[in-house]
Amino acid sequence: MKKVVLTLPDGKKLEIDQGQTCLDAAKKIGEGLARAALAAKLDGKAVDLSFKITKNALFQVLTFKDKEGKEVFWHSSAHLMAAAVLKLFSKARLTIGPSTEDGFFYDIDMDPIHPDQFKDIEAEMKKLVDANLLYRREEVTKAEAKKILKNQPYKIELLNEISEDVVSLYRIGDVFVDLCAGPHVPSTGRIGAFKIMKIAGAYWKGDAKNKQLQRLYGVSFPDKKDLTAHLTLLEEAEKRDHRKIGKELDLFSHDLISPGCTFFHPKGMVIYNELMKFLREEYFKRGYSEVLTPIIFNKSLWETSGHWQHYKEFMFQTESEGQQYAIKPMNCPGHTIVYSSQTRSYRDLPLRIAEFGQLHRNELSGTLSGLTRVRRFVQDDSHIFCAPEQIQSEIENLIDFINFVYKKTFGFEYEIELSTKPANAVGSAEIWAKAEHGLQQALESQRLAYKLNPGDGAFYGPKIDFHIKDALGRRWQCATIQLDFNMPERFQLSFEGKDGKKHCPVMIHRAIFGSFERFIGMIIEHYAGKLPLWLNPNQVKILTVTDRADTYAHFVKDELRKHCIRVEVNDFSETINKKVRDAQLQQYNYILVVGDQEVGNKTVTVRTRDNVVRGAKKVDEFISELKNEVEERK
């Protein structure tokens, strides 16, 4: 029997017989891993455990601990829910049912249902789980698929949009069939616990001109204790939800007139601008030059970069004077234009270009969520053009930058993932191996623990992702470092070396916060709205006990504003207890109470939003303390 060699995430080799399945390979690694396995990845592509392996490949077993393992699990759960709905509502017509960041949904054309009916659907789902029915892939012609799905008009519409003649269907036993690329978990019995969370309206293909559908949202886990823990976490997360806090504190809003695009209000812009100011200070110290590039480029730029071939579906496109254009989803191609605008020498390197670039990505309407999943966002992008021998020192500098921001300034802990060559990669295997080794070497030289994430790199290069842990223990992917040998070659970038010859630079893509919108959403939830003083739009509220203190209160306000302290006065005719409570609800860091005694002594009585009374202080003393706290970014 001919042998096949699989390369595992840790670099070890596994030899199996040609034609054995991914599950067979998982069993050879370990029985425990095989029991936890949901799917697998071969050369970066997710496949069913039943997939037969015919050639040497990179191999990874996906479990519920893996991001892509969760995606497979939740996608299979969406199919399970759809099967139950069809059993109970035979006239229902299915559209699409993807996984989301924390669960799944299915858009269904059916009569409106009430949350009271969720328990009936869940009961039907449990019957299917108890039956432990197999998820089975079938590859058929489009004509055959249309016959099989003849009672599902939306599926027929999707089939008509597929250019390939052979398509894949997935069955659950003999009770359900769906048009789907997969992969899926082996059987319904793997979905140990689930709950339908809510129902909402959604338009077919996100177009208000189309019919409104019923969108059923759900969550699922391998066992009940995980579901219980998740529901408990959701209760706490709901209290911290940035969308709720953002409304209460008047930070931002959203409107269907521009789906997935945020309207930042004046107080929200304070947070935005303080974060930008913080990074700009660090850019100056760390040798970055800020640029500003257009947000729309001719199609030819995206063809050269590879985005047109690999990212086109996520790009907003338009046409003018017979030319095709696209709004930028990333800043990197524009920065290559800046680099190539003049002749470069080795003396110019490393060249660190930074931009707070306004980006747009055509995300599915169903995946949009507050600030964390948007279509328009600003990213703190930087691209470092350097010589190959400068790679390690530059990446070490970037890791130091990320440590300063996340650990020293915000007090976050993080986990690191090294993501390698994906299935849709551009560039030679040699270039990819070189880039992956460069990142690995930089991490190991810093003695940083990291997890290998095979096949999840960007199409142009491998990357290091930093997953931040918030106050609830949730992981957020924010900072990233990507090493790219491909784009400089594609744009024919060069610099003159010490030898007088032309050389191709290396390009390092880097983001610290990543999306400003997502980062702001994360810190609002992490702090539960109680932002540190330097970031808070609501820093100080002055409360009058009597109208005789009004003039003095406004004098104090003016003194604080001279030192750029954000301060407001509440001199309404209300009880002091109500004024204090209102200021605490608005999360002012400090509340200053002034009455006859404070007016006479030229002081303020200071208390915090957490009701800690600090007593009377001279105005100058209080200002000095605040300035120190802001400067130290505590």
C-alpha positions in Angstrom: 0.0 0.0 0.0 1.4 3.4 -1.0 2.1 5.7 1.9 1.3 9.4 2.4 3.2 11.7 4.7 1.3 14.3 6.8 3.0 17.3 8.4 1.4 18.1 11.8 1.2 21.6 13.3 4.2 21.0 15.5 6.3 20.0 12.5 6.2 16.2 13.2 5.5 13.8 10.4 2.8 11.2 10.3 2.7 8.4 7.8 -0.6 6.8 6.8 -1.8 4.6 4.0 -3.0 6.4 0.9 -6.8 6.5 0.9 -7.2 6.5 4.7 -9.5 9.2 6.1 -8.8 12.2 8.2 -10.4 10.4 11.1 -8.0 7.4 10.6 -5.1 9.9 10.8 -6.5 11.5 13.9 -6.7 8.1 15.6 -3.1 7.5 14.8 -2.2 10.7 16.6 -4.3 9.8 19.6 -7.7 8.3 20.5 -8.6 11.2 22.7 -8.0 13.6 19.8 -10.0 11.5 17.5 -13.0 11.5 19.9 -12.8 15.3 20.1 -12.3 15.8 16.4 -15.0 17.6 14.4 -13.2 18.1 11.1 -9.7 18.5 9.7 -7.6 20.8 7.6 -5.5 19.6 4.7 -3.1 22.2 3.3 -5.1 24.9 5.0 -8.5 23.8 3.6 -11.2 22.5 6.1 -12.6 19.1 5.2 -14.8 16.4 6.6 -13.3 13.7 8.8 -14.5 11.2 6.2 -12.3 12.8 3.6 -9.8 10.4 2.0 -6.2 11.6 2.0 -4.4 10.8 -1.3 -1.3 12.9 -1.2 1.3 14.5 1.2 -0.1 17.5 3.0 -0.1 19.8 6.0 -2.6 18.2 8.4 -4.5 19.6 11.4 -7.3 18.0 13.4 -10.0 20.6 14.3 -11.7 20.4 17.6 -14.1 22.7 19.4 -11.1 24.5 20.9 -10.1 25.7 17.5 -11.8 28.8 15.9 -12.4 26.8 12.7 -13.6 23.8 14.7 -16.3 26.0 16.3 -17.3 27.3 12.8 -17.8 23.8 11.6 -19.7 22.8 14.7 -22.0 25.9 14.5 -22.6 25.5 10.8 -23.6 21.9 11.4 -25.9 23.2 14.2 -27.6 25.6 11.7 -28.3 22.6 9.5 -29.7 20.7 12.5 -32.0 23.6 13.3 -33.2 23.9 9.7 -34.0 20.2 9.6 -36.1 20.6 12.8 -37.9 23.7 11.3 -38.8 21.8 8.1 -40.2 18.9 10.1 -42.5 21.2 12.0 -43.2 23.8 9.3 -43.4 22.0 6.0 -44.0 25.1 4.0 -40.8 26.8 5.2 -38.3 27.7 2.5 -34.6 27.8 3.4 -32.1 30.4 2.3 -28.7 30.5 4.0 -27.5 29.4 7.5 -23.9 30.3 8.4 -21.9 30.2 11.6 -21.3 33.5 13.3 -18.6 34.6 15.8 -20.5 33.0 18.7 -23.1 30.7 17.2 -25.2 30.4 14.1 -28.4 31.6 12.3 -30.6 30.4 9.5 -32.7 32.8 7.3 -36.0 31.1 6.5 -39.0 32.2 4.4 -41.9 31.3 6.7 -44.8 32.7 8.6 -43.6 34.6 11.7 -43.0 32.4 14.7 -43.1 33.4 18.4 -40.3 32.7 20.9 -42.8 30.4 22.7 -42.3 28.0 19.7 -38.5 27.7 20.2 -39.0 24.9 22.7 -40.9 22.9 20.0 -38.0 23.4 17.5 -35.4 22.5 20.2 -37.4 19.3 21.0 -37.3 18.3 17.4 -33.6 19.0 17.3 -33.0 16.8 20.3 -34.8 13.9 18.5 -32.3 14.3 15.6 -29.4 14.4 18.1 -30.5 11.4 19.9 -30.8 9.5 16.6 -27.1 10.3 16.0 -27.7 10.7 12.2 -24.7 11.0 9.9 -23.8 14.2 8.0 -23.1 12.9 4.5 -21.6 14.8 1.6 -22.8 14.2 -1.9 -21.3 15.7 -5.1 -23.9 15.9 -7.9 -24.5 17.9 -11.1 -26.4 21.1 -10.9 -29.2 19.5 -12.8 -29.4 16.7 -10.2 -29.3 19.2 -7.4 -32.2 21.2 -8.8 -34.3 18.0 -8.9 -33.4 17.2 -5.3 -34.0 20.8 -4.1 -37.0 21.5 -6.4 -39.2 22.6 -3.4 -36.6 25.1 -2.2 -36.7 28.1 -4.6 -34.0 30.1 -2.8 -31.6 27.1 -3.2 -32.5 27.0 -6.9 -31.6 30.7 -7.2 -28.2 30.0 -5.5 -27.6 27.1 -7.8 -28.1 29.3 -10.8 -25.4 31.6 -9.5 -22.8 28.8 -9.3 -20.6 28.5 -12.3 -19.3 25.0 -11.6 -21.3 22.1 -13.0 -20.7 19.9 -10.0 -22.0 21.0 -6.6 -22.0 19.5 -3.1 -25.0 18.7 -1.0 -25.1 17.6 2.6 -27.6 15.3 4.1 -28.5 14.6 7.7 -29.4 10.9 7.6 -32.4 10.6 5.2 -34.4 13.4 6.8 -32.7 16.6 5.5 -30.7 17.8 2.5 -29.1 21.2 1.9 -26.9 22.9 -0.7 -23.6 23.4 1.1 -19.8 23.4 0.6 -19.2 22.0 4.1 -17.4 20.6 6.0 -19.6 19.3 8.8 -19.3 17.3 12.0 -19.5 13.5 11.6 -23.0 13.1 13.1 -25.8 14.9 14.9 -24.9 13.2 18.2 -21.8 15.4 18.5 -24.0 18.4 19.1 -24.6 17.8 22.8 -26.3 21.0 23.9 -28.0 23.9 22.1 -30.5 26.7 22.5 -32.4 29.0 20.1 -31.6 32.5 21.3 -33.8 34.9 19.4 -35.6 35.7 16.1 -35.2 38.7 13.9 -36.1 40.0 10.5 -33.7 39.9 7.6 -34.0 40.6 3.9 -33.0 38.0 1.3 -29.4 38.9 0.2 -29.6 41.9 2.5 -31.7 43.9 0.0 -34.7 45.7 1.4 -36.4 45.2 -2.0 -36.5 41.5 -1.4 -38.8 39.5 0.8 -38.3 39.7 4.6 -37.2 36.4 6.1 -37.3 35.0 9.7 -33.7 34.8 11.0 -33.4 32.2 13.8 -30.3 32.6 16.0 -28.8 29.8 18.1 -25.9 28.6 20.1 -24.6 25.1 20.6 -21.8 23.3 22.5 -20.5 19.7 22.8 -21.9 19.4 26.2 -24.5 21.0 28.6 -22.0 22.4 31.1 -20.4 24.5 28.3 -23.8 25.8 27.3 -24.7 26.7 30.9 -21.4 28.5 31.3 -21.9 30.3 28.0 -25.4 31.5 29.0 -24.0 32.7 32.4 -21.3 34.6 30.5 -23.9 36.1 28.2 -25.8 37.5 31.1 -22.7 39.3 32.3 -21.8 40.3 28.8 -25.3 41.7 28.2 -24.7 44.1 31.1 -21.4 45.1 29.4 -22.6 45.1 25.8 -20.9 48.0 24.1 -24.1 48.7 22.1 -26.1 49.2 25.3 -23.4 51.3 27.0 -22.7 53.3 23.8 -26.3 54.4 23.8 -26.5 55.1 27.5 -23.3 57.2 27.3 -24.2 58.8 24.0 -21.0 57.6 22.3 -22.2 56.3 18.9 -25.2 55.1 16.9 -26.0 53.1 13.8 -28.6 53.7 11.1 -29.9 51.4 8.3 -29.2 54.3 5.9 -25.6 53.1 6.0 -25.5 49.5 7.3 -22.4 48.5 9.2 -21.1 52.1 9.3 -20.8 53.8 12.7 -22.0 57.4 13.5 -19.6 58.5 16.2 -21.1 61.2 18.5 -19.0 63.9 20.1 -18.3 61.9 23.2 -17.4 58.8 21.1 -15.0 60.9 19.1 -13.2 61.8 22.3 -12.3 58.1 22.8 -11.4 57.8 19.1 -9.1 60.9 19.1 -7.4 60.0 22.4 -6.5 56.5 21.1 -5.2 58.1 17.9 -3.2 60.7 19.9 -1.7 57.9 22.0 -0.5 56.0 18.9 0.8 59.2 17.2 3.0 59.9 20.2 4.3 56.4 20.0 4.8 56.6 16.3 7.0 59.7 16.7 9.1 57.9 19.4 9.4 54.8 17.3 10.4 56.3 14.0 7.1 56.1 12.0 6.1 58.5 9.2 2.4 59.1 8.8 0.8 59.2 5.4 -2.7 59.6 3.9 -3.7 57.7 0.8 -6.9 57.6 -1.4 -9.8 55.4 -0.4 -10.6 54.4 -4.0 -8.2 52.8 -6.6 -8.4 51.6 -10.1 -9.0 47.9 -10.6 -5.4 47.5 -12.0 -3.9 48.2 -8.5 -6.0 45.4 -7.0 -5.1 43.0 -9.8 -1.4 43.6 -9.2 -1.7 43.1 -5.4 -3.8 40.0 -5.8 -6.9 41.3 -4.0 -9.0 41.3 -7.2 -8.4 37.6 -7.5 -8.6 36.6 -3.8 -10.7 39.3 -2.1 -13.0 40.8 -4.7 -16.2 39.6 -3.1 -15.5 41.7 0.0 -14.7 44.8 -2.0 -17.2 47.6 -2.8 -16.8 48.3 -6.5 -17.9 51.1 -8.9 -17.3 52.3 -12.4 -16.4 55.7 -13.9 -15.7 56.7 -17.5 -15.5 53.0 -18.5 -12.9 52.2 -15.8 -13.5 49.8 -12.8 -12.6 51.0 -9.3 -12.8 49.5 -5.8 -12.9 51.2 -2.4 -9.9 49.9 -0.4 -10.4 47.1 2.1 -6.7 47.3 3.1 -4.0 50.0 3.0 -1.1 47.9 1.9 -1.3 48.4 -1.9 -1.5 52.2 -1.5 1.6 52.1 0.7 3.5 50.4 -2.1 2.7 53.4 -4.3 4.1 55.7 -1.6 7.3 53.6 -1.4 7.8 53.5 -5.2 7.2 57.3 -5.6 11.0 57.8 -5.3 14.2 55.9 -5.6 15.1 54.1 -2.4 18.5 53.3 -0.9 19.5 50.9 1.9 20.1 54.1 3.9 16.3 54.7 3.8 15.5 51.4 5.4 13.7 50.4 7.5 11.0 52.8 6.2 8.1 52.7 8.5 4.9 54.1 6.9 1.8 54.5 9.1 -1.8 55.5 8.2 -5.1 55.7 10.0 -6.8 54.4 6.9 -10.5 54.4 6.3 -11.4 50.9 5.0 -14.5 49.4 3.7 -15.3 45.6 3.5 -18.5 44.2 2.1 -19.4 42.0 5.0 -22.7 40.0 4.9 -25.5 42.0 6.6 -26.3 39.1 8.9 -22.8 39.2 10.4 -22.8 42.9 11.2 -22.8 43.7 14.9 -22.3 47.0 16.7 -18.7 48.1 16.6 -17.2 44.6 16.5 -18.3 43.7 12.9 -18.7 46.6 10.6 -18.3 47.5 6.9 -16.5 50.8 7.4 -13.7 51.2 9.9 -10.4 52.9 10.5 -7.3 50.7 10.9 -4.0 51.8 12.5 -2.1 50.2 9.7 1.7 50.4 9.2 3.9 48.9 6.6 7.6 48.5 7.2 9.8 48.2 4.2 13.2 46.7 5.2 16.1 44.6 4.1 16.0 40.9 4.8 18.6 41.2 7.5 16.4 43.7 9.4 13.4 41.4 9.7 14.1 40.0 13.1 15.0 43.3 14.8 11.9 45.0 13.3 9.6 42.2 14.5 11.2 42.3 17.9 10.5 46.1 18.0 6.9 45.5 17.0 6.4 42.9 19.8 7.9 45.5 22.2 5.4 48.0 20.9 2.5 45.6 21.3 3.6 44.8 24.9 3.8 48.5 25.7 0.2 49.1 24.5 -1.5 46.0 25.7 0.3 44.9 28.8 1.8 48.1 30.2 -0.9 50.6 29.2 -4.1 48.6 29.3 -3.1 45.7 31.5 -4.2 43.0 29.1 -2.8 39.5 28.8 -2.7 37.9 25.4 -2.1 34.6 23.5 -0.1 34.4 20.3 -1.0 32.5 17.1 1.4 31.9 14.2 -0.8 31.4 11.1 0.8 29.8 8.0 0.2 29.4 4.3 -3.5 29.2 3.3 -5.0 27.3 0.4 -5.4 30.5 -1.7 -1.8 31.7 -1.2 0.1 33.7 -3.8 3.8 33.3 -4.3 6.2 30.4 -4.3 6.6 27.7 -1.7 10.2 28.9 -1.1 9.1 32.5 -0.4 6.4 31.2 2.0 8.9 28.9 3.9 11.3 31.9 4.2 8.6 34.2 5.6 7.2 31.6 8.0 10.7 30.9 9.3 11.3 34.6 9.8 8.3 35.0 12.1 9.0 31.8 13.9 12.5 32.8 14.6 11.5 36.2 15.9 9.0 34.7 18.3 11.5 32.1 19.6 14.2 34.7 20.0 11.8 36.5 22.4 11.0 33.2 24.1 7.3 33.8 23.5 4.9 30.9 23.7 2.7 30.6 20.6 0.2 28.3 19.0 0.6 27.2 15.3 -2.5 27.8 13.2 -1.8 26.1 9.9 -3.4 27.5 6.8 -4.8 30.6 8.3 -2.3 33.2 7.0 -3.3 36.0 4.7 -3.1 35.1 1.0 0.1 37.2 0.6 2.0 36.1 3.7 2.1 34.4 7.2 1.1 36.3 10.3 1.3 36.6 14.0 -2.0 37.3 15.7 -2.3 38.6 19.3 -5.5 37.4 21.0 -6.4 39.7 23.9 -8.2 38.4 27.0 -10.8 40.8 28.5 -12.3 41.0 32.0 -14.7 38.1 31.2 -11.9 35.9 29.8 -13.1 36.3 26.2 -10.5 36.4 23.4 -10.4 39.3 20.9 -8.1 39.3 17.9 -6.6 42.8 17.7 -2.9 43.2 17.0 -1.3 41.5 14.0 2.1 41.2 12.4 2.4 39.9 8.8 5.5 39.2 6.8 5.2 39.6 3.1 7.8 38.8 0.4 5.1 38.6 -2.3 3.7 42.1 -2.6 7.1 43.8 -3.0 7.8 41.5 -5.9 4.3 42.0 -7.5 4.8 45.8 -7.4 8.5 45.5 -8.4 9.7 47.4 -5.4 13.4 47.9 -5.0 16.2 49.6 -3.1 19.8 50.2 -4.0 22.0 48.1 -1.7 25.5 48.7 -0.4 26.8 46.8 -3.4 25.2 49.4 -5.8 22.7 46.7 -7.1 18.9 46.7 -6.9 17.4 44.5 -4.2 13.7 43.7 -3.4 12.6 44.9 0.1 10.6 42.8 2.6 7.2 44.3 3.6 6.0 43.9 7.2 2.2 44.6 7.7 1.4 45.6 11.2 -1.7 46.8 13.2 -1.7 47.5 16.9 -5.4 48.2 17.7 -6.5 46.7 14.4 -9.9 48.2 13.7 -10.5 51.3 15.9 -14.2 50.5 16.0 -13.6 46.9 17.2 -11.0 48.0 19.8 -13.3 50.7 21.2 -16.1 48.1 21.4 -13.8 45.8 23.2 -12.5 48.3 25.8 -16.0 49.5 26.5 -17.0 45.9 27.4 -13.8 45.2 29.2 -14.2 48.2 31.5 -18.0 47.9 31.6 -18.1 51.6 30.5 -15.8 52.7 33.4 -13.1 54.0 31.1 -9.7 55.2 32.6 -9.4 58.9 33.0 -7.3 59.6 30.0 -9.8 57.9 27.6 -13.1 59.0 29.3 -15.1 61.7 27.6 -16.8 62.1 31.0 -13.8 63.0 33.3 -15.2 65.4 35.9 -18.7 66.5 36.9 -19.2 69.5 39.3 -22.3 69.4 41.4 -23.7 72.4 43.2 -25.4 71.9 46.6 -27.0 75.4 46.5 -27.5 78.0 43.8 -25.1 80.2 45.9 -22.3 77.9 44.6 -23.2 78.3 40.9 -20.7 81.0 40.1 -17.9 79.2 41.9 -18.7 75.9 40.2 -18.3 77.6 36.8 -15.1 79.2 37.9 -13.7 75.7 38.8 -14.9 74.4 35.5 -13.0 77.1 33.6 -9.9 76.4 35.6 -10.0 72.7 34.8 -10.7 73.4 31.1 -7.5 75.6 30.9 -5.7 72.3 31.5 -7.7 70.4 28.9 -9.7 68.5 31.5 -13.1 67.5 30.3 -15.6 68.9 32.8 -19.3 69.7 33.1 -21.4 71.4 35.7 -24.8 70.3 37.0 -26.4 73.3 38.7 -30.0 72.2 38.3 -32.4 72.5 41.2 -32.2 68.8 42.1 -31.2 67.0 45.3 -27.5 66.3 45.6 -28.1 62.6 45.9 -29.8 62.6 42.5 -27.0 64.6 41.0 -24.4 62.2 42.4 -26.4 59.2 41.1 -26.7 60.7 37.6 -23.0 61.5 37.4 -22.2 57.9 38.5 -24.5 56.5 35.9 -22.7 58.6 33.2 -19.4 57.1 34.5 -17.6 60.4 35.4 -14.3 59.5 36.9 -14.5 62.2 39.5 -17.5 64.1 41.0 -16.8 67.4 42.7 -19.4 68.7 45.2 -19.4 72.4 45.9 -21.5 74.2 48.5 -21.1 77.2 50.9 -18.2 75.6 52.7 -16.3 74.9 49.5 -17.0 78.4 48.2 -15.6 79.8 51.4 -12.5 77.6 51.5 -11.8 77.7 47.8 -11.9 73.9 47.7 -13.8 71.1 46.1 -15.1 67.9 47.8 -13.9 65.0 45.6 -15.6 61.6 45.3 -15.1 58.9 42.6 -17.8 57.2 40.5 -17.4 54.1 42.8 -18.5 56.3 45.7 -15.1 56.6 47.4 -15.0 60.0 49.1 -11.6 61.7 48.9 -12.5 64.8 50.9 -11.7 68.4 50.3 -8.9 69.5 48.0 -7.6 72.8 46.7 -8.5 73.3 43.0 -4.8 73.5 42.0 -4.0 70.3 43.9 -6.8 68.5 42.3 -5.8 69.7 38.8 -2.2 68.5 39.4 -3.4 65.0 40.5 -5.6 64.7 37.4 -2.9 65.8 35.0 -0.5 63.2 36.5 -3.1 60.5 36.1 -3.8 61.4 32.5 -0.1 61.6 31.7 0.5 58.2 33.2 -2.5 56.8 31.4 -3.6 54.9 34.4 
